[in-house]
Amino acid sequence: MLATSSPPHVLRLAAHPLRWRLLGELARSDRRVGELCELADRRQSLVSYHLRQLRDGGLVSARRSLADGRDSYYVLELARCGELLHGACASLHPALAHAAGPDAGRASDMPRARVLFLCTGNSARSQMAEALAEQLSGGAVRAASAGSHPKPLHPNAVRVMREWGIDLAGNRSKHLGELSGRRFGYVVSLCDRVREVCPEFPGTPQAIHWSIRDPAREPGTDEQTLPAFERIADELAMRIGFLLATINHTTATREVIEHA
């Protein structure tokens, strides 16, 4: 198989310096357009234009902020990016298809890391994220979770995690103040509201924001809202998989620098 005469659209999209910068920032954390303007040092009209190009190409999406309904968070579609880049490599040479899938770079021997997941109620999203991070890392990640306004653990969170082979039934919800003195390498806020009130933690951990809807706020009975919990669990598992790859890469890079 020979490469096509013109590069795949995903490569043409990503090749623009500003779009590449925006993709890089969104790979680290979901961001509002104002934050992206500040990070890229570009005016909003220009940033918005390139974000629209990335949205049209399926690399980025926007979610209305639950903290401020007038604002939106931009989200990098990690899985879709992986699929498109995988296809782009395969179009260049079939052998590259086996080396560039979305799972590329995930090592089985994870370095030790401490990760804190935060949401408002600590009743669903952050509890599921805590459990999934420990499971998907094979126990290498020590995860914790808390909320700014804790609520009882939602039965659908327990039910969905049971499908993943995880038992949350004995868990309790915790206020983020209980963990304020503990050290973490990464602090991940899962809702827009808790991001605004997240305290500083010792050791300057890396702050990451994922703008994820609260399935507990969906209307209907527990049976009717169960699919929403299942979708959130799938999204969390996908994002955590990429976070684990980031932890691997960061640790490996640090070790190379320290031994140089």
SULQUI-V534990 format. One record per helix or strand of 2 or more residues. SS is the DSSP state (hx for helix, st for strand). FROM is the first residue (numbers start at 0). TO is the last residue. Records with the same first field share a line. If there is no record, write none. Layout:
SS=FROM-TO  FROM-TO
//
This chain:
hx=8-14  16-27  32-39  43-55  77-91  93-97  124-135  154-162  175-178  191-196  214-216  221-257
st=30-31  59-63  71-75  112-118  140-146  185-188  205-208
//
